[in-house]
Amino acid sequence: MKSKFLVLIICLIAGVLLAQGKSTITDSYNAETAKNYTRALEIVQEIAKADANDEFYQLRIGWLQYLLGRYDEAIKSYGKSNTISHSLDAQTGIVNCQLALGKWDEARALSDQILKSYPQSTTILAKAAYAAYMRQDYAGAAGYYAQIIKISPWDMEIRGYLVNNLYLSKDVENARKHYQKLKKYYPDSPIVKEYAKTLG
């Protein structure tokens, strides 16, 4: 009887020690905060083994892979998360990776697709604008920035990008109109200084 009781106690202690040895999602957050992205990823990957269909774990795996520069792997993880449950976060993650890889056309096409569901997403509009700019489609980039200004008219950084792309697309009249507003409310903008002679 005593031996059975002793075995039970040993099993309980072993179980407690095993539980204490397991990492938690908080440990992953703490590792990320310490910029130990590899460890943060290892922890969440281990946790995800017990729940492979959890969209958040896959999203976090994608994020940490992105931080580590493993963009192709991150796209797969974000894609898995989005397959489990459609989310703007997962789709934005994919766009970020495509931009990091210099896949401008793919990033813009996906952004346009996302905007059908989230037309007010200034984040996605800005990413689409950047992709267009990198393809030297300045009129296209200006179009995205103009949409952001309609949503957030006092975002002067975005208005500066709008001025720049309007000018590059040879739409000088509209560039000057937005330049004057930028000059009035954000005179220290680098764009104000850059275009002082041509639009001032």
Secondary structure as UniProt FT lines:
FT   HELIX           2..21
FT   HELIX           25..33
FT   TURN            34..35
FT   HELIX           37..48
FT   TURN            49..50
FT   TURN            52..53
FT   HELIX           55..67
FT   TURN            68..69
FT   HELIX           71..84
FT   HELIX           88..100
FT   TURN            101..102
FT   HELIX           104..117
FT   TURN            119..120
FT   HELIX           122..134
FT   TURN            135..136
FT   HELIX           138..151
FT   TURN            153..154
FT   HELIX           156..168
FT   TURN            169..170
FT   HELIX           172..185
FT   TURN            187..188
FT   HELIX           190..194
FT   HELIX           196..199
//
